[in-house]
Amino acid sequence: MLKVKSLRQYISEASAQKKAIGHFNISNLEGFWAVVRAAQAVSEKVFGEKNKVPVIVGTSEGERDFIGLTQAVALVRSVRDSGQPVFLNADHTYSFERVKEAIDAGYDMAIFDGAKLSIEENITQTKKCVEYARTKSSGFLSKIFWNDPRDILLEGELGYIGQSSKILDAIPEGAMVNAEALTKPSDAVRFIKETGIDLLAPAVGNFHGMLRGGKDPALNIPTVASIYQAVGLPLVLHGASGNSAEDIAKSVENGVAIVHVSTELRVAYTTALKASLAAQPDENTPYKLSIPALNAMQKLVEKKIRIIQRIV
């Protein structure tokens, strides 16, 4: 069995190789196994037993409430203990209290989303979350040897990109997608210096959800590059569901080390589940009805992993 390294090291390695780690939100057991099986399938097809493709499972506040904090932790650890590098992130968390509960439950990382706050208040709240994460991490040895699963990472957001994982008729109101409104490198430098975050999620023309028709406006790759050059910290691309494979690949080449996909997974799940229900009107076994939905999500996750890991 291969030894699983820490999430920090996987991110560092991906960044150095100009690759990224896929972050996939889950709402149920089907979603969890879709992500895990996709990572396993890509690993087996591409690397055999020599390497394992890491993935991050994300749960929003609502998803955590539905699945259960400790239950999500137990699921992820059960797979990671078998040698598959799967990690758990408390996605889009809007208060210190909810960051704290996720860290206390055993999450590997958390995001404090203060994008709608003033930069001053965002800094204050994010710094508080970072300091708590540090008290629960195992100290400097984990950062030296990269092998301590309680080396907790804390991500901050700078620049509002919406909050919905839905099919949209228009770009979310207030989302910072215009060139003049994108995250500024100087603000990013200040934000990182004053908070001590491990990862930064900027506004670079991205937004949560995806436009009807499945294609969002192009990302601002020069902004991605300029922010990364200014901060030298791994960047996180949120709201990548509607972005083209080319845009995602270019963002990874220019400093993005984690790519978030959620809405596309929800669409794959619901579309396949509705078709399954229609095709099997007399079937009442839940897992049999859900298998097509699981398979549809797994296929999508495999596709996304190949894009961000630069696997042809």
Phi, psi and omega in degrees: 000132178287142178282132178277126178278179179282159177300322180301318181290320178299320178295316179299317180294318179298316180298317180295329181267005183056045173239179178218163177259135179280135178243118186235123180283144178234151177238348184203182182294325178300318179296319180299310182290332176298316180292312182298312182293327177295315179297318179295318181296315179295319179301313183293320183288325188259316188248346186065225180268001184284333185205160178231135178281121178282149174220157176243129173266127180248143173228125175287178178302315180293320179294322177295320179297324182283314183283319187105132182299303184292331179291319178296318178299315181297318178300310183295315182294327180297325178280318181297325179295341178273357177108358178268120183286093177239132184234163188237128182239135173276093187284149175034078181250131193253006177211155177300321183300320182282331171297314181301316183293326178291317178297316180297329181284342178117014178295150181277334178203165179213153176244122167267119182260095177250027187298333181273352180276166170296157181298327180294314180289324176300315179299314182300311183288321179295317179300320178299318179293319178299314182297323179291319178300322180295323180292337181263354176277166188270009174100190189291332180299325180295328180281334179282315186262350174058032185229018181253115182295349178259027169275084190283132179261145178234126181252143175241156179243138179223105183116119186283131181231023180088174185225005187252139174255060184235168170282124188247149175270345180206161177300137183306138179300130178088351180295136185273084184245346177281147187307319183285347183256356183293162178304130180270137179306321181295320177293323179296318178299314179297315183301314181292317181298321186272345181254327183079022182297159178268333185217147180237130174253103181264169172267115184229032183099002180267160173203156180287154186081186177210146182291146177302130187107342169086007181230119179268164175301159183296147174287156178267089185296320177302325177291319175305310183297317183291323177294314181297318179296327181284323188257332181062026181241143179303136180258157180238129178260111176268159174066038185275003184302319185264002182276150181289158177300323180296315179296317179298314180299319180293322179295323178294318179297338185249019171127352178282127183247347176223134180239124182267133174228125179222302186302316180300324178294318179297320179294317179299318181295307186292323179296313181291323181293318178298319179294322179294317179296320180291324183281340183231064186296338181262357180279133179234015177267111187306315185292329178292322177290331185272343183304315178300325179292318176300314182296323179294318178294318180300317179300318179294316181298318177302316179300314181294319179301317181297324179294309187280340174268002178058046177257118182284000000 
